[in-house]
Amino acid sequence: MNELLVTLDDLTVAFDDRPVVDHVNLKVHRGDILTIIGPNGAGKTTLIKAVLGLQKPTRGVVSLARKLVIGYVPQHLTLESTLPLSVKRFMMLTGRSEPDCQAALSKTGVGHLFNASVHHLSGGEKQRLLLARALVRKPDLLVLDEPAQGVDINGQASLYELIRQLRDELNCGVIMISHDLHLVMAATDQVICLNQHICCSGHPADISHDPAFIETFGTQVAESLAVYHHRHNHSHDLHGDVVEDTSVASPSGHQECSGHAHH
Ligand SMILES: Nc1ncnc2c1ncn2[C@@H]1O[C@H](COP(=O)(O)OP(=O)(O)OP(=O)(O)O)[C@@H](O)[C@H]1O
């Protein structure tokens, strides 16, 4: 088992006695890609803020591996539009060397924009710049809050592919929030469906069959994902008749909570 990077132990965050993250238990290891999905207001951002140390738990514990370096990619790049700022300057604000900054930008496919103004970048280029800024710290853990927001559908697929490649290259763990269910399903190892508490979790191909998932996202979404991720779970004999295939793995690590009322 790879090194354990993050443990959430019974994490609860409440605002005015209203729990928005409720009794969440979670472990992230080096090499994991874990995606948090859930409806608006489900507590996704609050959960990652707790991991980043920006939100104090009301109850429970967030434990991080010793000397854990976290690279954070926010949803948007918000900058004062009147402030002239080049990509180079933006990257150098991290305090890293110019060659390191340039290498990180090349890794995320925007090395050619070193001298461009950040204000002139497209949505996809901005996201790649934010990713480069997170990478230059050589993180053990990448935390991304809807990294593909404002990026077109082709750009989204390549951004998720890039995140996978970076995970392989850096051997880091990845926690990300996403709303792009189809793309997430293709690019992640484990999905957590959060609606204050963890409704269900597991391999993306299996989650879409989960009653808790269907309850949260509706039958239409679940069916479209189930078709998209259909896995052949049986074999055929010489006559073409269907035979049970016991060698097909059952949903790996698939868990569903019980004892909670699903919203
Ligand atoms: N500092 C705060 N004080 C009070 N309420 C807060 C605070 N931060 C978040 N909330 C509330 O907590 C709930 C969860 O918010 P959060 O941003 O974590 O949801 P989310 O799942 O990320 O939503 P979205 O998908 O819409 O971004 C919301 O109802 C929000 O209004």
The ligand as a Tripos MOL2 file, in Angstrom:
@<TRIPOS>MOLECULE
LIG
   31    33     1     0     0
SMALL
NO_CHARGES

@<TRIPOS>ATOM
      1 N1        -18.0000   30.3800    5.8700 N.pl3     1 LIG1
      2 C1        -19.2580   29.9640    5.7460 C.ar      1 LIG1
      3 N2        -20.2120   30.4130    6.5950 N.ar      1 LIG1
      4 C2        -21.4810   29.9720    6.5010 C.ar      1 LIG1
      5 N3        -21.9090   29.0780    5.5940 N.ar      1 LIG1
      6 C3        -21.0050   28.5960    4.7340 C.ar      1 LIG1
      7 C4        -19.6350   29.0140    4.7480 C.ar      1 LIG1
      8 N4        -18.9730   28.3570    3.7790 N.ar      1 LIG1
      9 C5        -19.8870   27.5580    3.1680 C.ar      1 LIG1
     10 N5        -21.0920   27.7010    3.7190 N.ar      1 LIG1
     11 C6        -22.3290   26.9910    3.3560 C.3       1 LIG1
     12 O1        -22.0340   25.6030    3.4090 O.3       1 LIG1
     13 C7        -22.7270   24.9040    2.3780 C.3       1 LIG1
     14 C8        -21.7320   24.0780    1.5790 C.3       1 LIG1
     15 O2        -20.9200   24.9600    0.8200 O.3       1 LIG1
     16 P1        -19.7690   24.4430   -0.1250 P.3       1 LIG1
     17 O3        -19.1750   25.6330   -0.8060 O.co2     1 LIG1
     18 O4        -18.8430   23.5770    0.6480 O.co2     1 LIG1
     19 O5        -20.5940   23.5460   -1.1640 O.3       1 LIG1
     20 P2        -20.1580   22.9130   -2.5510 P.3       1 LIG1
     21 O6        -20.5380   21.4780   -2.5100 O.co2     1 LIG1
     22 O7        -18.7140   23.2230   -2.8200 O.co2     1 LIG1
     23 O8        -21.1080   23.7020   -3.5480 O.3       1 LIG1
     24 P3        -20.9620   24.1260   -5.0850 P.3       1 LIG1
     25 O9        -21.0150   22.8740   -5.9030 O.co2     1 LIG1
     26 O10       -22.1770   24.9730   -5.2880 O.co2     1 LIG1
     27 O11       -19.6480   24.8860   -5.2340 O.co2     1 LIG1
     28 C9        -23.4560   25.9470    1.5700 C.3       1 LIG1
     29 O12       -24.7960   25.9590    1.9780 O.3       1 LIG1
     30 C10       -22.7490   27.2410    1.9260 C.3       1 LIG1
     31 O13       -23.6230   28.3210    1.8610 O.3       1 LIG1
@<TRIPOS>BOND
     1     1     2 1
     2     2     3 ar
     3     2     7 ar
     4     3     4 ar
     5     4     5 ar
     6     5     6 ar
     7     6     7 ar
     8     6    10 ar
     9     7     8 ar
    10     8     9 ar
    11     9    10 ar
    12    10    11 1
    13    11    12 1
    14    11    30 1
    15    12    13 1
    16    13    14 1
    17    13    28 1
    18    14    15 1
    19    15    16 1
    20    16    17 2
    21    16    18 1
    22    16    19 1
    23    19    20 1
    24    20    21 2
    25    20    22 1
    26    20    23 1
    27    23    24 1
    28    24    25 2
    29    24    26 1
    30    24    27 1
    31    28    29 1
    32    28    30 1
    33    30    31 1
@<TRIPOS>SUBSTRUCTURE
     1 LIG1         1 GROUP 0 **** ****
